[in-house]
Amino acid sequence: MENVDNGIIELAQDKKFEIRELNLGTKGKVGLIPSGLNYIVKAYRGELPFMDPFAVYKRLVREPAITRYYDFAICDSPPELFTPTIWGLYAADFIIVPSNLEELSIIGVKLLLKDVLPDIMYTAPRDKDIKILGISIINVTKHYKPGSDTLMKLRDSLIKFLKRLPRIVYEKIYKDPLFNTIIYRYDALKDLPYRPRRYETPLKRVIESDKELYNNIREFTKELIDRVNNFEGLQ
């Protein structure tokens, strides 16, 4: 959204915010607390509570009614250590790290795992047990298949890298650091922002229009839930 004055920043500042109900064409209740492009200007002007990484976590603890209608609260953060990303990391119980297969993306993942997430774990409240569900490979061509030579080499490289981290960190990373399900690049999603009246099209309908996309997301969701329910850390 371009301009937001009652979204995630206001939640973090203990101000009035609004949960927007979304029609995804699915069963159950789906809500959104948005971010806005105008927040970039607020960050530039120093108007965000930068000094409190626990801002969102503390608000959710003080006001459990915020999430009472929801089974999951998902924080989709920008791919840099912008203030809302830090809030999300400290508020999280489980973390998914998305990446494509470009060199800089993989380097960014390693920096996050080596230098950022250990700090989050060491300084999080004692009652929080943050777990990293794994690295999800996204937005790649269907040339890359689970078990392919490229992905197996990446998995082996990541395991060796993670084993060099402190035990308290790598034991909180899922035993298989790469999700088996790959989220491929789909035309049905690529051109979605340019469709007329896209906000009136339930996302479920968009996904179901491509059977392969539908099955891909379904498999990823099943794997995600299995990793949550049967978490085993790297040994």
C-alpha positions as CSV (number, residue, x, y, z in Angstrom):
1,M,0.0,0.0,0.0
2,E,1.2,3.5,-0.7
3,N,-0.1,5.4,2.4
4,V,-0.9,3.6,5.7
5,D,-1.6,5.3,9.0
6,N,-3.0,2.4,11.1
7,G,-0.8,-0.6,10.2
8,I,2.2,-2.4,11.6
9,I,4.1,0.7,12.6
10,E,1.2,2.0,14.6
11,L,0.9,-1.4,16.3
12,A,4.5,-1.3,17.3
13,Q,4.1,2.3,18.6
14,D,1.1,1.3,20.8
15,K,-1.2,3.4,18.6
16,K,-4.5,2.5,17.0
17,F,-4.2,0.1,14.2
18,E,-6.6,-1.9,12.0
19,I,-6.8,-5.5,10.9
20,R,-8.2,-5.7,7.3
21,E,-10.2,-8.8,6.5
22,L,-9.1,-10.4,3.3
23,N,-11.2,-12.4,0.9
24,L,-8.9,-15.2,-0.4
25,G,-11.8,-17.4,-1.3
26,T,-10.9,-19.9,1.4
27,K,-12.6,-21.1,4.6
28,G,-11.7,-19.4,7.8
29,K,-10.8,-15.9,8.8
30,V,-7.8,-14.1,7.2
31,G,-6.6,-10.7,8.3
32,L,-3.9,-8.3,7.3
33,I,-2.0,-5.6,9.2
34,P,-0.4,-3.7,6.4
35,S,2.8,-1.9,5.9
36,G,3.0,1.2,3.6
37,L,5.5,2.9,1.3
38,N,5.1,6.0,3.5
39,Y,6.9,4.1,6.3
40,I,10.1,4.5,4.3
41,V,9.7,8.3,4.8
42,K,9.0,7.7,8.5
43,A,12.2,5.7,8.8
44,Y,14.2,8.4,7.0
45,R,12.9,11.0,9.4
46,G,13.7,8.9,12.5
47,E,10.0,8.4,13.5
48,L,10.2,4.7,14.1
49,P,10.9,3.1,17.5
50,F,14.3,1.8,16.3
51,M,15.6,1.2,19.8
52,D,13.0,-1.4,20.8
53,P,13.4,-4.6,18.8
54,F,10.7,-6.2,21.0
55,A,8.0,-3.6,20.1
56,V,5.7,-6.0,18.2
57,Y,6.4,-8.9,20.5
58,K,5.4,-6.9,23.6
59,R,2.2,-5.6,22.1
60,L,1.1,-9.1,21.2
61,V,1.9,-10.4,24.7
62,R,0.0,-7.5,26.3
63,E,-3.0,-7.8,24.0
64,P,-3.6,-11.4,23.1
65,A,-7.0,-10.4,21.7
66,I,-5.1,-9.2,18.6
67,T,-4.5,-12.8,17.4
68,R,-7.4,-14.6,19.2
69,Y,-9.2,-15.4,16.0
70,Y,-6.2,-16.7,14.1
71,D,-4.3,-20.0,14.3
72,F,-1.2,-18.5,12.7
73,A,0.3,-15.0,12.6
74,I,2.6,-14.6,9.6
75,C,5.1,-11.8,9.3
76,D,6.3,-11.2,5.7
77,S,9.3,-8.9,6.0
78,P,11.5,-7.1,3.4
79,P,14.8,-8.8,2.5
80,E,16.9,-6.4,4.6
81,L,17.3,-5.6,8.2
82,F,14.7,-2.9,8.1
83,T,13.1,-2.2,11.5
84,P,9.9,-4.2,10.8
85,T,12.1,-7.2,9.9
86,I,13.8,-7.0,13.3
87,W,10.4,-6.8,15.0
88,G,9.2,-9.8,13.1
89,L,12.3,-11.9,14.0
90,Y,11.9,-11.1,17.8
91,A,8.1,-11.8,17.7
92,A,8.5,-15.1,15.8
93,D,8.2,-18.7,17.1
94,F,9.3,-20.1,13.8
95,I,11.4,-18.6,11.0
96,I,11.4,-19.4,7.3
97,V,14.3,-18.0,5.2
98,P,13.3,-17.6,1.5
99,S,16.0,-17.5,-1.2
100,N,16.6,-18.0,-4.8
101,L,19.7,-19.7,-6.1
102,E,21.7,-16.6,-7.0
103,E,25.0,-16.2,-5.3
104,L,24.2,-13.0,-3.5
105,S,21.0,-14.5,-2.1
106,I,22.8,-17.5,-0.7
107,I,25.5,-15.2,0.8
108,G,22.7,-13.2,2.4
109,V,21.1,-16.3,3.9
110,K,24.5,-17.3,5.4
111,L,25.0,-13.8,6.9
112,L,21.5,-14.0,8.5
113,L,22.2,-17.5,9.9
114,K,25.7,-16.6,11.2
115,D,25.5,-13.1,12.4
116,V,21.8,-12.1,12.9
117,L,19.8,-15.0,14.1
118,P,22.3,-16.0,16.9
119,D,21.9,-12.5,18.3
120,I,18.1,-12.8,18.2
121,M,18.2,-16.2,20.0
122,Y,20.6,-15.0,22.7
123,T,18.7,-11.8,23.5
124,A,15.1,-13.1,23.1
125,P,12.9,-13.4,26.2
126,R,13.6,-16.6,28.2
127,D,10.1,-17.9,27.5
128,K,10.7,-17.8,23.7
129,D,12.1,-20.8,21.9
130,I,12.7,-19.6,18.4
131,K,13.2,-22.3,15.8
132,I,14.3,-22.0,12.1
133,L,12.2,-24.2,9.9
134,G,14.6,-24.0,7.0
135,I,15.5,-22.3,3.8
136,S,12.8,-22.2,1.1
137,I,14.0,-22.0,-2.5
138,I,11.6,-19.8,-4.4
139,N,11.2,-18.1,-7.8
140,V,13.3,-20.5,-9.8
141,T,12.6,-22.3,-13.0
142,K,11.3,-25.9,-13.1
143,H,14.7,-27.0,-14.3
144,Y,15.6,-27.4,-10.6
145,K,14.1,-30.5,-9.1
146,P,14.3,-31.8,-5.5
147,G,17.3,-34.1,-5.3
148,S,19.0,-32.5,-8.3
149,D,22.8,-32.2,-8.2
150,T,22.7,-28.4,-7.7
151,L,20.4,-28.6,-4.7
152,M,22.2,-31.6,-3.1
153,K,25.5,-29.7,-3.3
154,L,23.8,-26.6,-1.8
155,R,22.3,-28.7,1.0
156,D,25.7,-30.3,1.9
157,S,27.4,-26.9,1.8
158,L,24.8,-25.4,4.1
159,I,25.0,-28.3,6.6
160,K,28.8,-27.9,6.8
161,F,28.4,-24.2,7.2
162,L,25.8,-24.5,9.9
163,K,27.9,-27.1,11.9
164,R,30.5,-24.4,12.4
165,L,28.0,-22.3,14.3
166,P,27.5,-22.6,18.1
167,R,25.6,-25.7,19.0
168,I,22.9,-23.6,20.7
169,V,22.2,-22.1,17.3
170,Y,22.4,-25.1,14.9
171,E,20.3,-27.2,17.2
172,K,17.5,-24.7,16.6
173,I,17.7,-25.2,12.8
174,Y,15.6,-28.0,11.3
175,K,17.6,-31.1,10.6
176,D,17.2,-30.7,6.8
177,P,18.0,-27.0,6.3
178,L,16.5,-26.9,2.8
179,F,12.7,-27.3,2.3
180,N,12.1,-30.3,-0.1
181,T,9.3,-28.4,-1.8
182,I,10.5,-25.7,-4.2
183,I,8.2,-22.8,-5.1
184,Y,8.7,-22.3,-8.8
185,R,8.2,-19.2,-11.0
186,Y,4.6,-19.1,-12.3
187,D,3.1,-16.8,-14.9
188,A,-0.2,-16.9,-12.9
189,L,1.6,-15.0,-10.1
190,K,4.0,-13.0,-12.1
191,D,1.4,-10.9,-13.9
192,L,-1.0,-10.7,-11.0
193,P,-0.1,-7.1,-10.0
194,Y,-0.9,-5.9,-13.5
195,R,-4.3,-7.4,-13.8
196,P,-7.3,-5.0,-13.8
197,R,-9.4,-5.1,-10.5
198,R,-6.9,-7.7,-9.1
199,Y,-8.0,-6.8,-5.5
200,E,-11.5,-8.3,-6.3
201,T,-10.1,-11.6,-7.5
202,P,-9.8,-14.1,-4.6
203,L,-6.3,-15.5,-4.5
204,K,-7.7,-19.0,-4.2
205,R,-9.2,-18.7,-7.7
206,V,-5.9,-17.5,-9.1
207,I,-4.0,-20.4,-7.6
208,E,-6.6,-23.0,-8.6
209,S,-6.5,-21.8,-12.2
210,D,-3.1,-23.5,-12.5
211,K,-3.2,-27.0,-11.2
212,E,0.6,-27.3,-11.0
213,L,0.8,-24.1,-8.9
214,Y,-2.0,-25.3,-6.7
215,N,-0.3,-28.6,-6.0
216,N,3.1,-26.8,-5.4
217,I,1.6,-24.6,-2.7
218,R,-0.3,-27.5,-1.2
219,E,2.8,-29.6,-0.9
220,F,4.8,-26.7,0.6
221,T,2.1,-26.1,3.2
222,K,2.0,-29.8,4.2
223,E,5.8,-29.8,4.6
224,L,5.7,-26.5,6.6
225,I,3.1,-27.9,9.0
226,D,5.0,-31.2,9.4
227,R,8.2,-29.3,10.2
228,V,6.3,-27.3,12.9
229,N,4.7,-30.3,14.5
230,N,7.7,-32.7,14.3
231,F,10.6,-30.3,14.7
232,E,14.0,-32.0,15.0
233,G,17.1,-29.8,15.2
234,L,20.4,-30.3,13.3
235,Q,22.6,-32.8,15.1
